[in-house]
Amino acid sequence: MKQNILTICLTLIAALICGCNQNNSQYGTEAQLELQGERRQIWAIAPAVNLSGQRQVDALLQADVVYGQLQQIENLTVVPVNRVVEVYASLRIDRVSSPEQAALVCDLLGCDALVVPTITLYDPYVPPKFGGSLQLFGKPGWYIRPTNVDPRELARRASPPLGQSVPQADFLQAVGMFDAANGSTRDALNFYATGRHDPVGPLGAKEYMVSMERYCGFAYFTLTRDLLSQLDKRQ
């Protein structure tokens, strides 16, 4: 009798373990990104630049979405947007207008690069559409912070006189248009959603179609992957 009870208990435990493994396999594993290089880098996130013409676009919220994506990259530390806003306020600027300004912001924050998101299209209605870019301004190794920083001089340096040469900037840009009405975009979205959503939930992967914040996260993930690919080709 005791042996039969033990056998039944072991069978139940095995069934539970099997069931848990099957449920876990439904979730899958989300795609991971990694910044190549021997040294861990520090990037800062600037407030987004809204060129979409849509007033509901929140520049700080968009920057936070980018922050959430970059935080998941291995070998990278990310400075949140509020720190960049503080530096902007101290310099009396609302955005960077030149690589030199970006290098100054990086130097003041002690980071290697500044990421500036830009939104060119924002349509949250199903199927959602999003267009934008990520600009990566790296702080050059030759950069030396000016002793006295004059915001007016920074503005003048943003547009140097005709014929005046400027040092080559460390600059990369990833640009994309993400229209969920496009089948290839939906395939990429489903790939991104793997491991990031509840497969037995009421919406499943469709959650990314009805939540613009999540959809923007997918777009920024794709743009970030493009930036990392460009960086890899440099090495």
Secondary structure, DSSP 4 states (H G I P E B T S, - for coil): -HHHHHHHHHHHHHHHHHHHHHHHHHH------B--SSS-EEEEEPPPEE-S--TT--HHHHHHHHHHHHTTSBTEEEE-HHHHHHHHHHHT-SS--SHHHHHHHHHHHT-SEEEEEEEEEEE-SSSPEEEEEEEEEEPPTT----SS--HHHHHHHHSPPTT---PPPEEEEEEEEEETTSHHHHHHHHHHHTTTS-TTSSSGGGHHHH-HHHHHHHHHHHHHHHHHHHHHHH-
